[in-house]
Amino acid sequence: MWLRIHAYFLLTMGSLASLNDLASYFFARGPFGASLYQQPLAIGPFEAHVLAAILGLVLLRHADSRDPWWNAIAGTIALSLGTANLVWFDAFALIGSITFGVVITTIHFVFVIGQLWAWSQRSAAARAALG
């Protein structure tokens, strides 16, 4: 369950955010429009958001796996994204989206906890199956 929900979240949010990055860069639209318009550094957010969407596809492909390492991978993704949001939280203030920043960062850390829980459950089940 955690892998599938997390996968859809990453796929949806990564796709929407990458489209927003393109609109910002090419047309000065969206929350980062003024900051990213015709700025070569727009490559950073765009790549990060596209990679989040791709990772969502990878997790979706393995959502039915019983291998606990997929939960560990998903938890690491969530930890990385949530930590990045905390380190560069000023980006949310820059665009006047502090509430969104708090919500999206909280969601990442909820996924960290959920994936850790799922990993522990699947690891225990795997050990029990081995006898």
LUMZA-991241 format. One line per field, with one value per residue: residue number from 1; residue in one letter; x, y, z of N, C-alpha, C in turn. Coordinates in nm, 3 decimals. Each point is the difference from the previous one (the first is absolute). Last residue first. Layout:
N
seq	c(NUM, ...) .
type	c(A, ...) .
n.east	c(X, ...) .
n.north	c(Y, ...) .
n.up	c(Z, ...) .
ca.east	c(X, ...) .
ca.north	c(Y, ...) .
ca.up	c(Z, ...) .
c.east	c(X, ...) .
c.north	c(Y, ...) .
c.up	c(Z, ...) .
//
This chain:
131
seq	c(131, 130, 129, 128, 127, 126, 125, 124, 123, 122, 121, 120, 119, 118, 117, 116, 115, 114, 113, 112, 111, 110, 109, 108, 107, 106, 105, 104, 103, 102, 101, 100, 99, 98, 97, 96, 95, 94, 93, 92, 91, 90, 89, 88, 87, 86, 85, 84, 83, 82, 81, 80, 79, 78, 77, 76, 75, 74, 73, 72, 71, 70, 69, 68, 67, 66, 65, 64, 63, 62, 61, 60, 59, 58, 57, 56, 55, 54, 53, 52, 51, 50, 49, 48, 47, 46, 45, 44, 43, 42, 41, 40, 39, 38, 37, 36, 35, 34, 33, 32, 31, 30, 29, 28, 27, 26, 25, 24, 23, 22, 21, 20, 19, 18, 17, 16, 15, 14, 13, 12, 11, 10, 9, 8, 7, 6, 5, 4, 3, 2, 1) .
type	c(G, L, A, A, R, A, A, A, S, R, Q, S, W, A, W, L, Q, G, I, V, F, V, F, H, I, T, T, I, V, V, G, F, T, I, S, G, I, L, A, F, A, D, F, W, V, L, N, A, T, G, L, S, L, A, I, T, G, A, I, A, N, W, W, P, D, R, S, D, A, H, R, L, L, V, L, G, L, I, A, A, L, V, H, A, E, F, P, G, I, A, L, P, Q, Q, Y, L, S, A, G, F, P, G, R, A, F, F, Y, S, A, L, D, N, L, S, A, L, S, G, M, T, L, L, F, Y, A, H, I, R, L, W, M) .
n.east	c(1.235, -0.135, -0.362, -0.003, 0.235, -0.219, -0.317, 0.160, 0.100, -0.353, -0.154, 0.262, -0.033, -0.362, 0.036, 0.246, -0.211, -0.282, 0.208, 0.147, -0.328, -0.145, 0.255, -0.091, -0.357, 0.074, 0.153, -0.315, -0.251, 0.207, 0.053, -0.374, -0.085, 0.255, 0.058, 0.159, 0.439, 0.421, 0.010, 0.106, 0.454, 0.275, 0.131, 0.376, 0.147, -0.362, -0.144, 0.258, -0.081, -0.347, 0.091, 0.249, -0.221, -0.281, 0.203, 0.117, -0.331, -0.091, 0.283, -0.082, -0.347, 0.095, 0.211, -0.218, -0.279, -0.381, -0.297, -0.291, 0.087, 0.315, -0.050, -0.056, 0.379, 0.232, -0.178, 0.090, 0.408, 0.021, -0.136, 0.310, 0.326, -0.100, 0.055, 0.439, 0.185, -0.128, 0.190, 0.429, 0.072, -0.025, 0.348, 0.085, -0.349, -0.411, -0.392, -0.096, -0.178, -0.455, -0.336, -0.166, -0.445, -0.297, 0.118, 0.295, 0.172, 0.344, 0.146, -0.345, -0.252, 0.196, -0.029, -0.402, -0.058, 0.182, -0.252, -0.340, 0.138, 0.120, -0.347, -0.222, 0.238, 0.095, -0.353, -0.120, 0.260, -0.076, -0.344, 0.095, 0.271, -0.191, -0.263) .
n.north	c(-1.898, 0.208, 0.305, 0.363, 0.392, 0.303, 0.291, 0.387, 0.364, 0.272, 0.334, 0.391, 0.319, 0.296, 0.383, 0.357, 0.276, 0.343, 0.394, 0.311, 0.260, 0.389, 0.378, 0.259, 0.303, 0.421, 0.343, 0.236, 0.340, 0.415, 0.300, 0.253, 0.394, 0.379, 0.311, 0.420, 0.055, -0.010, -0.303, -0.448, -0.109, -0.060, -0.415, -0.358, -0.351, -0.303, -0.274, -0.378, -0.389, -0.284, -0.296, -0.393, -0.351, -0.280, -0.347, -0.382, -0.321, -0.313, -0.375, -0.349, -0.293, -0.346, -0.386, -0.403, -0.377, -0.196, 0.223, 0.274, 0.434, 0.131, 0.286, 0.447, 0.251, 0.215, 0.406, 0.389, 0.209, 0.316, 0.438, 0.273, 0.203, 0.406, 0.389, 0.175, 0.244, 0.450, 0.331, 0.157, 0.282, 0.480, 0.338, 0.313, 0.400, 0.234, 0.029, -0.116, 0.263, 0.163, -0.344, -0.342, -0.136, -0.009, 0.142, 0.188, -0.228, -0.360, -0.208, -0.152, -0.374, -0.420, -0.186, -0.212, -0.446, -0.309, -0.109, -0.330, -0.452, -0.187, -0.124, -0.416, -0.402, -0.113, -0.184, -0.447, -0.332, -0.094, -0.294, -0.459, -0.218, -0.118, -0.399) .
n.up	c(0.860, -0.429, -0.023, 0.303, -0.118, -0.282, 0.192, 0.210, -0.274, -0.144, 0.296, 0.038, -0.347, 0.004, 0.273, -0.169, -0.310, 0.166, 0.162, -0.317, -0.208, 0.205, -0.082, -0.390, 0.037, 0.192, -0.272, -0.254, 0.225, 0.095, -0.355, -0.141, 0.231, -0.110, -0.415, -0.249, -0.227, 0.224, 0.368, -0.070, -0.039, 0.386, 0.209, -0.031, 0.285, 0.069, -0.357, -0.098, 0.245, -0.139, -0.356, 0.097, 0.225, -0.254, -0.245, 0.233, 0.087, -0.339, -0.026, 0.296, -0.101, -0.292, 0.172, 0.175, -0.287, -0.229, -0.435, -0.292, -0.200, -0.384, -0.384, 0.142, 0.118, -0.344, -0.161, 0.244, -0.070, -0.342, 0.102, 0.218, -0.265, -0.211, 0.256, 0.054, -0.364, -0.048, 0.285, -0.129, -0.390, -0.029, -0.037, -0.364, -0.124, -0.181, 0.310, 0.477, 0.381, -0.042, -0.006, 0.337, 0.129, -0.445, -0.508, -0.376, -0.410, -0.076, 0.419, 0.292, -0.127, 0.066, 0.429, 0.118, -0.114, 0.293, 0.386, -0.035, 0.010, 0.415, 0.298, -0.083, 0.079, 0.449, 0.256, -0.072, 0.210, 0.455, 0.110, -0.046, 0.329, 0.417, 0.032) .
ca.east	c(-0.001, 0.124, -0.014, -0.087, 0.077, 0.102, -0.069, -0.037, 0.124, 0.040, -0.099, 0.016, 0.126, -0.022, -0.091, 0.077, 0.088, -0.079, -0.050, 0.118, 0.042, -0.101, 0.040, 0.122, -0.038, -0.062, 0.111, 0.071, -0.083, -0.020, 0.127, 0.022, -0.096, 0.049, -0.071, -0.118, -0.119, 0.026, -0.023, -0.144, -0.061, -0.014, -0.137, -0.025, 0.125, 0.037, -0.098, 0.029, 0.118, -0.041, -0.083, 0.080, 0.092, -0.078, -0.046, 0.119, 0.024, -0.103, 0.031, 0.119, -0.045, -0.073, 0.094, 0.000, 0.138, 0.009, 0.113, -0.050, -0.091, 0.035, 0.031, -0.128, -0.068, 0.077, -0.026, -0.137, 0.007, 0.057, -0.104, -0.102, 0.051, -0.012, -0.141, -0.045, 0.056, -0.061, -0.134, 0.003, 0.026, -0.130, -0.004, 0.057, 0.117, 0.121, -0.018, 0.061, 0.134, 0.090, 0.011, 0.141, 0.061, 0.008, -0.127, -0.006, -0.107, -0.032, 0.117, 0.077, -0.079, 0.009, 0.136, 0.006, -0.073, 0.090, 0.105, -0.058, -0.045, 0.119, 0.061, -0.090, -0.031, 0.119, 0.033, -0.094, 0.028, 0.119, -0.041, -0.092, 0.073, 0.083, -0.081) .
ca.north	c(-0.097, -0.076, -0.099, -0.108, -0.079, -0.074, -0.110, -0.100, -0.065, -0.094, -0.107, -0.083, -0.074, -0.109, -0.097, -0.067, -0.096, -0.110, -0.082, -0.060, -0.115, -0.104, -0.067, -0.079, -0.121, -0.092, -0.055, -0.097, -0.117, -0.076, -0.059, -0.113, -0.105, -0.064, -0.128, 0.022, 0.004, 0.083, 0.137, 0.013, 0.001, 0.140, 0.044, 0.112, 0.074, 0.070, 0.106, 0.109, 0.070, 0.078, 0.111, 0.093, 0.068, 0.096, 0.106, 0.082, 0.081, 0.104, 0.094, 0.074, 0.098, 0.104, 0.102, 0.118, 0.028, -0.030, -0.080, -0.127, 0.022, -0.096, -0.129, -0.057, -0.054, -0.117, -0.111, -0.043, -0.087, -0.128, -0.069, -0.043, -0.121, -0.110, -0.037, -0.061, -0.136, -0.083, -0.043, -0.072, -0.142, -0.070, -0.081, -0.134, -0.022, 0.006, 0.040, -0.095, -0.044, 0.115, 0.070, 0.031, 0.059, -0.085, -0.035, 0.076, 0.099, 0.049, 0.031, 0.108, 0.123, 0.038, 0.050, 0.135, 0.084, 0.016, 0.096, 0.135, 0.038, 0.022, 0.127, 0.114, 0.011, 0.047, 0.135, 0.092, 0.004, 0.082, 0.138, 0.046, 0.021, 0.119, 0.119) .
ca.up	c(0.108, -0.007, -0.106, 0.049, 0.096, -0.076, -0.070, 0.101, 0.043, -0.106, -0.009, 0.120, -0.009, -0.097, 0.061, 0.105, -0.068, -0.057, 0.111, 0.066, -0.081, 0.025, 0.124, -0.022, -0.074, 0.096, 0.079, -0.086, -0.030, 0.124, 0.038, -0.089, 0.039, 0.122, 0.016, 0.081, -0.086, -0.117, 0.042, 0.019, -0.134, -0.044, 0.025, -0.090, -0.021, 0.123, 0.024, -0.095, 0.051, 0.117, -0.045, -0.080, 0.090, 0.079, -0.091, -0.027, 0.119, 0.002, -0.109, 0.043, 0.101, -0.075, -0.044, 0.087, 0.039, 0.143, 0.045, 0.053, 0.113, 0.105, -0.063, -0.044, 0.118, 0.045, -0.093, 0.023, 0.117, -0.046, -0.078, 0.096, 0.066, -0.096, -0.010, 0.126, 0.011, -0.104, 0.041, 0.128, -0.025, 0.006, 0.122, -0.022, 0.085, -0.081, -0.140, -0.094, 0.038, 0.006, -0.127, -0.021, 0.120, 0.118, 0.064, 0.125, -0.008, -0.135, -0.081, 0.063, -0.017, -0.141, -0.023, 0.054, -0.096, -0.115, 0.032, 0.004, -0.134, -0.083, 0.039, -0.020, -0.141, -0.070, 0.047, -0.064, -0.144, -0.017, 0.030, -0.105, -0.125, 0.008, 0.000) .
c.east	c(0.082, 0.012, 0.125, -0.016, -0.081, 0.085, 0.100, -0.068, -0.030, 0.129, 0.041, -0.097, 0.016, 0.126, -0.021, -0.085, 0.088, 0.086, -0.078, -0.047, 0.125, 0.035, -0.104, 0.040, 0.122, -0.039, -0.052, 0.117, 0.079, -0.077, -0.010, 0.130, 0.017, -0.095, 0.048, -0.084, -0.129, -0.123, 0.015, -0.037, -0.152, -0.061, -0.024, -0.142, -0.024, 0.124, 0.034, -0.097, 0.037, 0.116, -0.044, -0.081, 0.083, 0.089, -0.074, -0.034, 0.119, 0.018, -0.100, 0.039, 0.118, -0.055, -0.066, 0.096, 0.004, 0.141, -0.007, 0.112, -0.052, -0.093, 0.026, 0.021, -0.133, -0.068, 0.071, -0.038, -0.139, 0.010, 0.049, -0.110, -0.098, 0.049, -0.023, -0.145, -0.049, 0.051, -0.066, -0.138, -0.004, 0.018, -0.135, -0.004, 0.054, 0.129, 0.135, -0.010, 0.069, 0.145, 0.100, 0.023, 0.146, 0.074, 0.025, -0.133, -0.015, -0.097, -0.038, 0.115, 0.072, -0.078, 0.017, 0.139, 0.000, -0.068, 0.095, 0.107, -0.054, -0.037, 0.124, 0.070, -0.085, -0.027, 0.119, 0.026, -0.092, 0.033, 0.117, -0.041, -0.090, 0.075, 0.087) .
c.north	c(0.044, -0.100, -0.086, -0.109, -0.118, -0.087, -0.084, -0.119, -0.110, -0.072, -0.105, -0.118, -0.093, -0.085, -0.120, -0.107, -0.074, -0.105, -0.120, -0.095, -0.066, -0.124, -0.102, -0.077, -0.087, -0.130, -0.099, -0.063, -0.104, -0.129, -0.086, -0.071, -0.123, -0.112, -0.075, -0.124, 0.017, 0.014, 0.096, 0.142, 0.015, 0.009, 0.144, 0.053, 0.125, 0.088, 0.079, 0.116, 0.116, 0.080, 0.089, 0.122, 0.104, 0.079, 0.108, 0.114, 0.093, 0.093, 0.116, 0.103, 0.082, 0.105, 0.107, 0.110, 0.129, 0.027, -0.023, -0.092, -0.130, 0.009, -0.109, -0.138, -0.063, -0.064, -0.128, -0.115, -0.049, -0.099, -0.136, -0.076, -0.052, -0.131, -0.112, -0.048, -0.070, -0.144, -0.091, -0.045, -0.082, -0.149, -0.068, -0.090, -0.141, -0.014, 0.021, 0.042, -0.085, -0.042, 0.114, 0.080, 0.040, 0.066, -0.086, -0.023, 0.088, 0.118, 0.066, 0.044, 0.120, 0.129, 0.046, 0.061, 0.145, 0.083, 0.021, 0.106, 0.143, 0.045, 0.031, 0.132, 0.125, 0.022, 0.056, 0.145, 0.099, 0.017, 0.096, 0.146, 0.057, 0.027, 0.127) .
c.up	c(0.111, 0.114, -0.015, -0.104, 0.052, 0.093, -0.078, -0.066, 0.102, 0.037, -0.102, -0.003, 0.119, -0.015, -0.094, 0.068, 0.100, -0.066, -0.053, 0.108, 0.057, -0.081, 0.047, 0.126, -0.027, -0.069, 0.103, 0.075, -0.079, -0.030, 0.125, 0.037, -0.087, 0.043, 0.123, 0.023, 0.078, -0.088, -0.119, 0.043, 0.011, -0.140, -0.043, 0.015, -0.084, -0.020, 0.126, 0.021, -0.091, 0.057, 0.117, -0.042, -0.074, 0.095, 0.079, -0.095, -0.017, 0.120, 0.002, -0.106, 0.050, 0.097, -0.085, -0.047, 0.082, 0.054, 0.151, 0.050, 0.061, 0.122, 0.104, -0.062, -0.037, 0.122, 0.043, -0.091, 0.040, 0.116, -0.048, -0.073, 0.105, 0.063, -0.101, -0.011, 0.126, 0.008, -0.103, 0.046, 0.129, -0.026, 0.021, 0.124, -0.021, 0.082, -0.069, -0.146, -0.106, 0.029, 0.001, -0.128, -0.019, 0.113, 0.123, 0.072, 0.124, -0.001, -0.133, -0.090, 0.060, -0.027, -0.144, -0.020, 0.046, -0.110, -0.118, 0.026, -0.001, -0.140, -0.084, 0.030, -0.028, -0.148, -0.078, 0.041, -0.071, -0.147, -0.023, 0.022, -0.108, -0.129, 0.000) .
//
